[in-house]
Amino acid sequence: SESQGQGGGFDHTLFFGNLPPTRSPGEVGSVLLYAPSLPSTQTLLFKQLDCEQDGIVCVVDRQVSGRGRGDNRWESPAGCLTFSFSTSVQQPALLPFFQYVVSMALYKTVSAITKDDAKASVGLQLKWPNDIYGPNKAKIGGVLCESRVKVSNRGAGKGPSFYVIAGVGINLFNSQPTTCLRDMLAEAGHEEAAEQLTREGFLAQFCGEFEALLSVLRQQGFAPLTERYTDMWMHTGQSVKVQDEKGGPGSARQATIRGVAPSGFLLAQDDAGTMLELHPDGNSLDMMKGLISRKVPRMR
């Protein structure tokens, strides 16, 4: 609706009404914080809120100083679903995969809305490591994950737990400057889904999708999810220019993306058949450019 979906205040009754009835305390969406406007939902949960409780979701209508990778900043206007949420993980090796699991949950939410695979139905794809794209390479969303050792576990006898805050922004209703999910649904023949789209319903569906994926990640790691993730992204078979970590500009060569390495970075293969792990150089806004290669053990 106009008030719930696009410009009006977030309807907590509609949100909680769309959550699965059998939910455990600490699951994402258990606690809802809402404000018409904030500088940053990510900053509020990660730096300002004196709490490390799992399951808190902070939603805002307008975000005026959103945070992205590095020092990137942006404004999120009305018409976007902008939120951050809290969760935790025990194993530090799982932290690099959180942004992938959040992205997968967004993809699966759109799949649930269309009752079909999101890529096949509306052309949604994931761009490594943390962007959501529609048709014609139009970006409609992004993810930011930050973590720290839980204060309550510092100095404790058991191993540390890590507090994770994930921030999400996805354009549901603004046709400009690129496109939005509502337009993608309508143009793909899902007019009813486009008309029924709300921020509250989308977020509730996302919470359920994320918890299911998080359960797999915590218990089995990312390996069981890797193939599903690469089915959702746009990179398999993509040719990229890479530079050897020990070489200068003259060491640049072509490589083909094959998947995700166990470390969480990109896995690629050069023309000689050597398997490479690709890292961003930290200088490029587009993380698919300026890739640094490192040899990995032979894959079996």
C-alpha positions as CSV (number, residue, x, y, z in Angstrom):
1,S,0.0,0.0,0.0
2,E,1.1,3.6,-0.3
3,S,1.5,4.2,3.4
4,Q,3.0,0.9,4.3
5,G,5.1,0.3,1.2
6,Q,6.5,3.6,0.0
7,G,6.3,6.7,2.1
8,G,4.4,6.0,5.3
9,G,5.7,4.8,8.6
10,F,6.7,1.2,9.1
11,D,3.8,-0.9,10.3
12,H,5.0,-3.1,13.1
13,T,1.7,-4.9,13.4
14,L,1.9,-5.9,9.7
15,F,5.6,-7.0,10.1
16,F,5.0,-9.2,13.1
17,G,1.8,-10.6,11.6
18,N,3.9,-11.8,8.6
19,L,6.6,-13.5,10.7
20,P,6.2,-17.3,11.2
21,P,4.2,-18.0,14.4
22,T,6.7,-20.4,15.8
23,R,9.9,-18.4,16.4
24,S,12.5,-18.6,19.1
25,P,13.9,-15.7,21.1
26,G,17.0,-14.3,19.5
27,E,15.9,-15.0,15.9
28,V,16.1,-12.1,13.6
29,G,13.0,-10.0,13.9
30,S,12.4,-10.9,17.6
31,V,12.9,-7.2,18.5
32,L,12.0,-4.3,16.2
33,L,13.4,-0.8,16.5
34,Y,11.9,1.8,14.1
35,A,12.6,5.5,13.4
36,P,11.3,7.7,10.6
37,S,14.9,9.0,10.0
38,L,18.4,8.1,11.3
39,P,21.9,8.9,10.2
40,S,22.7,5.1,10.0
41,T,21.0,2.0,11.3
42,Q,24.4,0.3,11.1
43,T,26.0,2.8,13.4
44,L,23.2,2.7,15.9
45,L,23.3,-1.1,16.3
46,F,27.1,-1.6,16.0
47,K,28.4,1.5,17.8
48,Q,25.8,3.2,19.8
49,L,23.4,0.6,21.2
50,D,24.8,-0.8,24.5
51,C,23.4,-4.3,23.8
52,E,24.6,-7.5,22.2
53,Q,21.3,-9.3,21.9
54,D,20.7,-11.4,18.8
55,G,17.6,-10.8,16.7
56,I,17.3,-7.0,16.9
57,V,16.1,-5.4,13.6
58,C,16.4,-1.6,13.2
59,V,14.3,-0.2,10.3
60,V,14.3,3.4,9.1
61,D,12.2,5.2,6.5
62,R,15.0,7.6,5.5
63,Q,18.7,7.1,6.2
64,V,20.8,10.3,5.7
65,S,24.3,9.0,6.3
66,G,24.3,5.3,5.4
67,R,27.6,3.4,5.6
68,G,29.1,1.1,2.9
69,R,32.3,-0.7,2.3
70,G,35.3,1.4,3.2
71,D,34.4,5.1,3.6
72,N,31.4,5.0,1.2
73,R,28.4,7.0,2.3
74,W,24.9,7.4,0.8
75,E,21.4,8.5,1.5
76,S,18.5,6.0,1.5
77,P,15.2,7.8,0.6
78,A,11.7,6.7,1.2
79,G,10.8,3.8,-1.0
80,C,13.8,1.8,0.0
81,L,13.8,-0.9,2.6
82,T,16.7,0.1,4.9
83,F,17.5,-2.0,8.0
84,S,20.3,-3.5,10.1
85,F,20.0,-6.6,12.3
86,S,22.1,-8.3,15.0
87,T,23.2,-11.9,15.3
88,S,26.2,-13.9,16.3
89,V,28.5,-16.8,15.4
90,Q,31.0,-18.8,17.4
91,Q,33.6,-19.7,14.7
92,P,35.6,-16.8,13.3
93,A,36.2,-18.7,10.0
94,L,32.5,-18.2,9.2
95,L,32.6,-14.4,9.4
96,P,33.6,-13.8,5.7
97,F,30.6,-15.8,4.6
98,F,28.0,-13.7,6.4
99,Q,27.6,-11.2,3.6
100,Y,27.0,-14.1,1.2
101,V,24.3,-15.6,3.4
102,V,22.5,-12.2,3.8
103,S,22.6,-11.7,0.0
104,M,21.3,-15.3,-0.5
105,A,18.4,-14.5,1.9
106,L,17.5,-11.4,-0.1
107,Y,17.5,-13.5,-3.3
108,K,15.4,-16.2,-1.7
109,T,12.9,-13.6,-0.5
110,V,12.4,-12.4,-4.0
111,S,12.0,-16.1,-5.1
112,A,9.3,-16.6,-2.5
113,I,7.5,-13.5,-3.7
114,T,7.5,-14.7,-7.3
115,K,7.1,-18.3,-6.4
116,D,10.0,-19.0,-8.8
117,D,13.7,-18.7,-8.9
118,A,14.5,-14.9,-8.7
119,K,17.1,-15.0,-11.5
120,A,14.7,-16.8,-13.9
121,S,11.6,-14.9,-12.9
122,V,12.8,-11.2,-12.6
123,G,16.5,-11.3,-13.6
124,L,17.8,-10.8,-10.0
125,Q,21.5,-11.7,-9.6
126,L,24.1,-11.4,-6.8
127,K,27.3,-9.5,-7.5
128,W,30.3,-10.6,-5.4
129,P,30.7,-9.8,-2.7
130,N,27.8,-7.8,-1.4
131,D,25.6,-6.2,-4.2
132,I,22.1,-7.1,-5.5
133,Y,21.5,-6.4,-9.2
134,G,18.4,-6.4,-11.4
135,P,18.2,-6.7,-15.3
136,N,20.7,-4.7,-17.4
137,K,23.2,-4.6,-14.5
138,A,21.1,-2.2,-12.5
139,K,22.0,-2.2,-8.9
140,I,19.0,-2.3,-6.6
141,G,20.6,-3.2,-3.2
142,G,23.7,-3.9,-1.1
143,V,24.8,-5.5,2.1
144,L,27.4,-4.5,4.8
145,C,28.5,-6.8,7.6
146,E,30.6,-5.9,10.6
147,S,31.7,-8.0,13.5
148,R,33.5,-7.8,16.9
149,V,34.2,-10.2,19.8
150,K,31.3,-10.1,22.2
151,V,32.1,-8.1,25.2
152,S,30.4,-10.6,27.5
153,N,32.9,-13.3,26.2
154,R,36.1,-11.4,26.6
155,G,38.3,-13.0,29.1
156,A,35.9,-15.9,29.6
157,G,37.2,-19.4,29.7
158,K,35.3,-20.5,26.6
159,G,36.1,-19.4,23.1
160,P,34.9,-16.0,22.0
161,S,31.6,-15.5,20.2
162,F,31.4,-12.8,17.6
163,Y,28.6,-10.2,17.4
164,V,27.6,-9.5,13.9
165,I,25.6,-6.5,12.5
166,A,24.4,-6.8,9.0
167,G,23.1,-3.7,7.2
168,V,20.8,-4.0,4.1
169,G,19.4,-1.5,1.7
170,I,17.2,-2.6,-1.2
171,N,15.2,-0.4,-3.5
172,L,11.6,-1.7,-3.5
173,F,9.6,1.3,-4.9
174,N,11.8,4.0,-6.6
175,S,11.9,3.7,-10.4
176,Q,14.8,6.1,-10.5
177,P,17.8,6.3,-10.8
178,T,18.0,2.6,-12.0
179,T,15.0,0.4,-11.3
180,C,13.3,-1.1,-8.3
181,L,11.8,-4.5,-7.3
182,R,8.2,-3.4,-7.9
183,D,9.0,-2.4,-11.5
184,M,11.0,-5.7,-12.0
185,L,8.0,-7.7,-10.8
186,A,5.5,-5.8,-13.0
187,E,7.7,-6.0,-16.1
188,A,8.1,-9.7,-15.6
189,G,4.4,-10.3,-15.5
190,H,4.1,-10.5,-11.7
191,E,1.6,-7.7,-11.4
192,E,-0.2,-9.0,-8.4
193,A,3.0,-9.5,-6.5
194,A,4.1,-5.9,-7.5
195,E,0.8,-4.5,-6.1
196,Q,1.0,-6.5,-2.9
197,L,4.7,-5.7,-2.2
198,T,5.3,-4.0,1.2
199,R,8.4,-3.3,3.2
200,E,6.9,-5.1,6.1
201,G,6.1,-8.3,4.2
202,F,9.5,-8.3,2.5
203,L,11.4,-7.9,5.7
204,A,9.3,-10.6,7.5
205,Q,10.0,-13.1,4.7
206,F,13.7,-12.1,4.7
207,C,14.0,-12.9,8.4
208,G,12.7,-16.5,7.9
209,E,14.9,-17.0,4.9
210,F,18.0,-15.7,6.7
211,E,17.5,-17.9,9.8
212,A,17.2,-21.0,7.7
213,L,20.5,-20.2,5.9
214,L,22.2,-19.2,9.2
215,S,21.3,-22.5,10.7
216,V,23.2,-24.3,7.9
217,L,26.1,-22.0,8.2
218,R,26.5,-22.4,11.9
219,Q,26.2,-26.2,11.8
220,Q,27.9,-27.1,8.6
221,G,29.8,-24.1,7.4
222,F,29.4,-22.5,3.9
223,A,30.4,-25.6,1.9
224,P,26.8,-26.9,1.6
225,L,25.6,-23.4,0.4
226,T,28.4,-22.7,-2.1
227,E,26.7,-24.2,-5.1
228,R,23.4,-22.5,-4.3
229,Y,25.3,-19.2,-3.9
230,T,27.1,-19.4,-7.2
231,D,23.8,-20.3,-8.9
232,M,22.5,-17.0,-7.7
233,W,25.4,-14.8,-8.8
234,M,26.5,-13.4,-12.1
235,H,30.2,-14.5,-12.2
236,T,30.6,-18.1,-13.2
237,G,32.8,-18.3,-16.3
238,Q,33.5,-14.5,-16.2
239,S,36.9,-13.5,-17.4
240,V,38.7,-11.0,-15.2
241,K,42.1,-9.4,-15.3
242,V,44.3,-10.2,-12.2
243,Q,47.7,-9.2,-11.0
244,D,50.1,-11.5,-9.1
245,E,50.5,-10.5,-5.5
246,K,54.3,-10.4,-5.8
247,G,54.4,-8.9,-9.3
248,G,54.1,-5.4,-10.7
249,P,51.7,-4.1,-13.4
250,G,53.4,-6.3,-15.9
251,S,52.2,-9.4,-14.1
252,A,48.6,-8.9,-15.2
253,R,46.9,-11.8,-16.8
254,Q,43.4,-13.1,-17.5
255,A,41.6,-15.7,-15.3
256,T,38.2,-17.3,-15.4
257,I,36.1,-17.3,-12.2
258,R,35.2,-20.8,-11.1
259,G,33.5,-20.2,-7.7
260,V,34.3,-19.4,-4.1
261,A,37.5,-20.4,-2.3
262,P,37.3,-22.0,1.2
263,S,38.6,-18.7,2.5
264,G,35.6,-16.8,1.1
265,F,37.5,-15.1,-1.6
266,L,37.0,-15.7,-5.4
267,L,38.3,-18.9,-6.9
268,A,39.6,-18.6,-10.5
269,Q,41.7,-20.5,-13.0
270,D,44.2,-18.9,-15.4
271,D,45.0,-20.1,-18.9
272,A,47.7,-22.5,-17.7
273,G,45.2,-24.2,-15.5
274,T,46.6,-22.8,-12.2
275,M,43.9,-22.3,-9.5
276,L,44.0,-18.8,-8.0
277,E,42.4,-17.1,-5.0
278,L,41.5,-13.6,-5.9
279,H,41.5,-10.7,-3.4
280,P,40.4,-7.1,-4.0
281,D,43.2,-4.6,-4.0
282,G,41.3,-2.3,-1.7
283,N,41.6,0.7,-4.1
284,S,38.8,0.0,-6.6
285,L,35.1,1.0,-6.0
286,D,34.2,-2.0,-8.2
287,M,35.6,-5.0,-6.3
288,M,35.7,-7.0,-9.5
289,K,38.5,-4.7,-10.7
290,G,42.0,-4.5,-9.3
291,L,42.0,-8.2,-8.3
292,I,45.2,-9.6,-6.8
293,S,45.9,-13.3,-7.4
294,R,47.4,-15.8,-5.0
295,K,48.0,-19.5,-5.9
296,V,46.0,-22.0,-4.0
297,P,46.8,-25.7,-3.5
298,R,45.8,-27.9,-6.4
299,M,42.1,-28.7,-6.3
300,R,41.1,-32.3,-6.3
